[in-house]
Amino acid sequence: MRAHYLQHVPFEGLGTIGSWLEARHARVTATRLYANDALPGVRDLDWLIVMGGPMGANDDSRYPWLAAERALIAEAVGAGKVVLGVCLGAQLLARALGARVYRNPEPEIGWLTVEPVGGSEPVGGGDSGGESAASLRGLFARPIEAFHWHGDTFDLPAGATHLARSAACAHQAFAVGPRVLALQFHLEMTAPGARALVEACADEIRPAPWVQTEAQILGDHERFARIHRAMAAVLDRLAGEGP
């Protein structure tokens, strides 16, 4: 397995995705976009993992590499690669597939529940991946408490299957076929990673209906263990493993 990940800021890395890849002896490479690393060719990877970051998916004027990044994501989807987008990565995946990204009515920061979307059908009357997303839908059959840190949201691309929502944000996850998955929330987040986010983005922790305090965000380490189990299940399913 050749896995390549796109990293937008030093403090948002692979989290527990890295240990899952290591356990499978994957060859892992990275593009640090904040350091102007070169993007890979699609033929050089089997998995493309797009991580989070504080910038917006539409901020091309400040981050000129966003356009090339979206083009790579679209090419990887078209080539049948496994593509996983997390938070900003999910927004970039939506944009790359022709959907709109915009400000959510309220930011979501902290531990908030994500709920399944029952009976979802692909947007636009068909699954553009050519295969059912049912295997991925099953991962979100029950509400789960996930880690969030975002102010933007996205529309669903044509051909995408809506998988999850929250009280504050209608579009939390979508799939295109069994190999392309967008998660607005974080299941890979570790306790040190969350602390790094709190330190780097402290100005975003302001009183709001769906924004928690630093103590609420960092106070319960068992929450991280739960989302790590969910992350492993997601990765297993993308790899064609597991139930």
C-alpha positions as CSV (number, residue, x, y, z in Angstrom):
1,M,0.0,0.0,0.0
2,R,1.3,3.4,-1.0
3,A,-0.3,6.1,1.1
4,H,0.3,9.8,0.5
5,Y,-1.1,12.5,2.8
6,L,-1.5,16.3,2.3
7,Q,-0.6,18.3,5.4
8,H,-1.6,22.0,5.6
9,V,-0.1,23.1,8.9
10,P,2.5,21.6,11.2
11,F,0.1,20.9,14.0
12,E,-2.5,18.8,12.1
13,G,-0.9,15.5,11.1
14,L,-2.1,12.0,10.5
15,G,-2.9,11.2,14.2
16,T,-3.8,7.6,14.6
17,I,-4.1,7.1,10.8
18,G,-0.3,7.0,11.0
19,S,-0.2,4.0,13.4
20,W,-2.9,2.2,11.3
21,L,-0.7,2.6,8.2
22,E,2.4,1.6,10.0
23,A,0.7,-1.6,11.2
24,R,0.1,-2.5,7.6
25,H,3.6,-1.8,6.5
26,A,2.4,0.9,4.1
27,R,4.8,3.1,2.3
28,V,3.8,6.6,3.6
29,T,4.8,9.8,1.9
30,A,3.7,13.4,2.5
31,T,3.3,16.8,0.9
32,R,3.7,19.6,3.5
33,L,1.9,22.3,1.6
34,Y,2.8,24.9,4.2
35,A,6.5,24.2,3.2
36,N,5.8,24.3,-0.5
37,D,6.5,20.6,-1.0
38,A,5.7,19.2,-4.5
39,L,2.5,17.3,-5.0
40,P,2.8,13.6,-6.1
41,G,1.6,12.1,-9.3
42,V,-1.6,10.0,-9.0
43,R,0.2,7.0,-10.4
44,D,2.6,7.1,-7.4
45,L,-0.1,6.4,-4.8
46,D,-2.9,4.0,-3.8
47,W,-4.4,6.2,-1.0
48,L,-4.6,9.9,-0.8
49,I,-5.4,11.3,2.6
50,V,-6.2,15.0,2.9
51,M,-5.8,16.4,6.4
52,G,-7.3,19.5,8.2
53,G,-6.1,23.1,8.6
54,P,-7.3,26.5,9.6
55,M,-7.5,27.9,6.1
56,G,-10.6,27.8,4.0
57,A,-11.1,25.6,0.9
58,N,-11.8,28.8,-1.1
59,D,-8.7,30.8,0.1
60,D,-6.8,30.6,-3.2
61,S,-5.6,34.2,-3.0
62,R,-3.8,33.5,0.3
63,Y,-2.8,29.9,-0.5
64,P,-2.2,29.5,-4.3
65,W,-1.4,25.8,-3.9
66,L,-5.1,25.1,-3.1
67,A,-6.1,24.9,-6.8
68,A,-3.4,22.4,-7.7
69,E,-4.3,20.4,-4.6
70,R,-8.0,20.2,-5.6
71,A,-7.0,19.1,-9.1
72,L,-4.9,16.3,-7.6
73,I,-7.9,15.2,-5.4
74,A,-10.2,15.2,-8.4
75,E,-7.7,13.2,-10.4
76,A,-7.3,10.7,-7.6
77,V,-11.0,10.1,-7.3
78,G,-11.3,9.7,-11.1
79,A,-8.4,7.2,-11.1
80,G,-10.2,5.0,-8.5
81,K,-7.8,5.6,-5.6
82,V,-8.9,5.5,-2.0
83,V,-9.4,9.1,-1.0
84,L,-10.1,10.2,2.6
85,G,-10.7,13.9,3.4
86,V,-10.8,15.1,7.0
87,C,-12.2,18.5,8.0
88,L,-10.6,20.9,5.6
89,G,-9.7,17.8,3.6
90,A,-13.5,17.0,3.4
91,Q,-14.2,20.5,2.2
92,L,-11.5,20.3,-0.4
93,L,-12.8,17.0,-1.6
94,A,-16.3,18.5,-1.9
95,R,-14.9,21.4,-3.9
96,A,-12.8,19.2,-6.1
97,L,-16.0,17.3,-7.0
98,G,-17.9,20.5,-7.9
99,A,-19.7,21.3,-4.7
100,R,-19.9,24.6,-2.9
101,V,-18.0,25.3,0.4
102,Y,-19.2,28.1,2.6
103,R,-19.6,29.3,6.2
104,N,-21.6,27.1,8.5
105,P,-24.2,29.1,10.5
106,E,-22.3,28.2,13.7
107,P,-18.8,26.9,14.3
108,E,-18.3,23.5,15.9
109,I,-15.4,23.1,18.3
110,G,-15.1,20.2,20.8
111,W,-16.9,16.9,21.4
112,L,-20.2,16.9,19.6
113,T,-22.6,14.1,18.5
114,V,-22.7,13.1,14.8
115,E,-25.9,11.2,13.8
116,P,-26.6,8.9,10.9
117,V,-28.7,10.0,7.9
118,G,-31.2,7.2,7.4
119,G,-32.1,5.9,3.9
120,S,-29.7,8.2,2.1
121,E,-29.6,8.0,-1.7
122,P,-26.8,9.4,-3.9
123,V,-27.3,13.1,-4.8
124,G,-28.3,13.5,-8.4
125,G,-29.8,10.0,-8.8
126,G,-26.7,7.8,-9.1
127,D,-23.5,6.9,-7.4
128,S,-20.8,8.4,-9.6
129,G,-18.3,5.9,-8.2
130,G,-20.2,3.2,-10.0
131,E,-20.5,1.1,-6.8
132,S,-22.7,1.3,-3.7
133,A,-21.5,3.3,-0.7
134,A,-23.5,1.0,1.6
135,S,-20.4,-0.4,3.1
136,L,-19.4,3.0,4.3
137,R,-22.9,4.0,5.4
138,G,-22.8,1.1,7.9
139,L,-20.0,2.8,9.8
140,F,-22.4,5.6,10.8
141,A,-25.4,3.5,11.7
142,R,-25.4,4.9,15.3
143,P,-24.8,8.3,16.8
144,I,-21.1,8.9,17.8
145,E,-19.4,11.6,19.7
146,A,-16.7,13.0,17.5
147,F,-14.1,15.7,17.8
148,H,-14.8,18.9,15.8
149,W,-13.0,22.0,14.8
150,H,-14.5,23.8,11.9
151,G,-16.4,26.9,10.9
152,D,-17.2,26.0,7.2
153,T,-19.4,23.4,5.7
154,F,-20.1,22.0,2.2
155,D,-22.9,21.0,-0.2
156,L,-22.9,17.4,-1.3
157,P,-21.3,16.7,-4.6
158,A,-23.3,15.1,-7.4
159,G,-23.2,11.3,-6.9
160,A,-22.3,11.5,-3.2
161,T,-24.2,9.6,-0.5
162,H,-25.0,11.6,2.6
163,L,-23.8,9.7,5.7
164,A,-24.0,11.8,8.8
165,R,-25.2,15.1,10.2
166,S,-25.1,17.0,13.5
167,A,-27.5,19.4,15.2
168,A,-25.3,22.3,14.1
169,C,-24.2,21.1,10.6
170,A,-26.3,19.2,8.1
171,H,-23.4,17.8,6.1
172,Q,-20.9,15.9,8.3
173,A,-19.9,13.1,6.0
174,F,-20.4,11.8,2.5
175,A,-19.1,8.9,0.4
176,V,-18.7,8.5,-3.4
177,G,-18.7,4.7,-3.9
178,P,-16.8,2.5,-1.5
179,R,-13.4,4.2,-1.8
180,V,-14.0,8.0,-1.4
181,L,-15.0,9.4,2.0
182,A,-15.3,12.9,3.4
183,L,-15.4,13.4,7.2
184,Q,-16.1,17.0,8.5
185,F,-15.1,15.8,12.0
186,H,-12.0,14.2,13.4
187,L,-11.7,10.5,14.4
188,E,-7.9,10.5,14.1
189,M,-7.3,13.2,16.7
190,T,-5.0,12.4,19.6
191,A,-4.8,14.2,23.0
192,P,-1.5,15.9,22.0
193,G,-3.0,16.8,18.7
194,A,-6.0,18.4,20.3
195,R,-3.8,20.4,22.7
196,A,-1.7,21.6,19.7
197,L,-4.9,22.8,18.1
198,V,-6.0,24.5,21.2
199,E,-2.7,26.3,21.5
200,A,-2.5,27.3,17.8
201,C,-6.1,28.3,17.4
202,A,-7.0,29.6,20.8
203,D,-8.6,32.7,19.3
204,E,-11.4,30.5,17.9
205,I,-12.5,29.3,21.4
206,R,-15.1,31.9,22.0
207,P,-18.5,31.5,23.7
208,A,-21.0,30.1,21.1
209,P,-23.7,27.4,21.1
210,W,-21.4,24.7,19.7
211,V,-18.0,25.8,21.0
212,Q,-16.6,24.1,24.1
213,T,-14.0,25.4,26.5
214,E,-10.4,24.2,26.7
215,A,-11.2,22.2,29.8
216,Q,-14.1,20.4,28.0
217,I,-12.0,19.7,24.9
218,L,-9.0,18.2,26.8
219,G,-10.5,16.9,30.0
220,D,-11.5,13.3,29.1
221,H,-8.9,11.1,27.5
222,E,-11.2,8.1,27.1
223,R,-13.0,10.1,24.4
224,F,-9.9,9.9,22.3
225,A,-9.8,6.1,22.7
226,R,-13.3,5.8,21.5
227,I,-12.8,7.8,18.3
228,H,-9.6,5.9,17.6
229,R,-11.6,2.7,17.5
230,A,-14.0,4.3,15.1
231,M,-11.1,5.6,12.9
232,A,-9.7,2.1,12.7
233,A,-13.0,0.8,11.6
234,V,-13.3,3.4,8.9
235,L,-9.8,2.7,7.6
236,D,-10.5,-1.1,7.6
237,R,-13.6,-0.5,5.5
238,L,-11.8,1.7,3.0
239,A,-9.2,-1.0,2.7
240,G,-11.9,-3.6,2.0
241,E,-11.3,-5.3,5.4
242,G,-13.6,-5.9,8.3
243,P,-17.4,-6.6,8.5
